[in-house]
Amino acid sequence: WKLMQGDPRLLRTLRLSALGDVVASLQWRRDMGKVELEIKSRELDDSRRRFEQEDETHTACNWNCSVKRAAPFYEKRRMHETKVDAQLSVLHSLERRLQ
């Protein structure tokens, strides 16, 4: 330790090395994030494509189609889940503030 205090070049070199390690770690995390984003984007595109294909099969359906009859239920359910998620996020932020 005393050797490092006496040699500013060595101290700068050690700092630079530590910062280089941090940068390399952050770049690796960024690259892994990009890969994960690409995978999730492909999954999303596949899901959208499958949904659109399934939705097309019901375009000519009449009022008696089970998918058409169930649509309002699932829309209400989605809206309810959105409200619950918003309320949960407010509760979590309040809990964090109180801690």
C-alpha positions in Angstrom: 0.0 0.0 0.0 2.8 2.4 0.8 4.4 1.6 -2.6 1.2 2.8 -4.3 1.1 6.1 -2.3 4.6 6.9 -3.4 4.1 6.2 -7.1 1.4 8.3 -8.8 1.9 6.5 -12.1 1.2 3.1 -10.5 -1.9 4.5 -8.7 -3.2 5.9 -12.1 -2.5 2.6 -13.7 -4.5 0.7 -11.1 -7.4 3.2 -11.3 -7.4 2.9 -15.1 -7.4 -0.9 -14.8 -10.3 -0.9 -12.4 -12.2 1.5 -14.6 -11.5 -0.7 -17.6 -12.9 -3.7 -15.8 -16.1 -1.7 -15.0 -16.4 -0.6 -18.6 -15.9 -4.2 -19.8 -18.6 -5.4 -17.4 -21.1 -2.8 -18.5 -20.4 -3.5 -22.2 -21.0 -7.2 -21.5 -24.3 -6.4 -19.8 -25.3 -4.1 -22.7 -24.5 -6.9 -25.2 -26.5 -9.5 -23.2 -29.4 -7.0 -23.1 -29.3 -6.6 -26.8 -29.4 -10.3 -27.4 -32.3 -10.7 -24.9 -34.1 -7.8 -26.7 -33.8 -9.5 -30.0 -35.1 -12.8 -28.7 -38.1 -11.0 -27.0 -38.8 -9.0 -30.1 -38.9 -12.2 -32.2 -41.2 -13.8 -29.6 -43.5 -10.7 -29.7 -43.6 -10.7 -33.5 -44.5 -14.4 -33.6 -47.2 -13.9 -31.0 -48.6 -11.0 -33.0 -48.6 -13.0 -36.2 -50.3 -15.9 -34.5 -52.9 -13.6 -33.0 -53.6 -12.0 -36.3 -54.0 -15.4 -38.0 -56.4 -16.5 -35.3 -58.3 -13.2 -35.4 -58.7 -13.5 -39.2 -60.5 -16.8 -38.7 -63.2 -15.0 -36.8 -63.8 -12.0 -39.1 -66.8 -13.6 -40.8 -68.3 -15.0 -37.5 -71.8 -14.0 -36.5 -73.0 -13.0 -33.0 -73.2 -16.7 -31.9 -69.4 -17.2 -32.2 -67.9 -17.9 -28.8 -64.9 -15.7 -29.4 -67.1 -12.7 -30.3 -69.4 -13.4 -27.3 -66.4 -13.6 -24.9 -64.6 -10.5 -26.2 -66.4 -8.0 -23.8 -65.5 -10.2 -20.8 -61.8 -10.3 -21.7 -61.7 -6.6 -22.4 -63.3 -5.8 -19.0 -60.8 -8.2 -17.4 -57.9 -6.5 -19.2 -59.0 -3.1 -18.0 -59.5 -4.4 -14.4 -55.9 -5.9 -14.4 -54.5 -2.6 -15.7 -56.2 -0.7 -12.8 -55.0 -3.2 -10.3 -51.4 -3.0 -11.7 -51.5 0.8 -11.4 -52.8 0.6 -7.8 -50.1 -1.9 -6.9 -47.4 0.3 -8.3 -48.7 3.2 -6.2 -48.7 1.0 -3.1 -45.2 -0.2 -3.8 -43.9 3.4 -4.2 -45.6 4.4 -0.9 -44.0 1.4 0.8 -40.6 2.4 -0.4 -41.2 6.0 0.7 -42.2 4.9 4.2 -39.1 2.7 4.6 
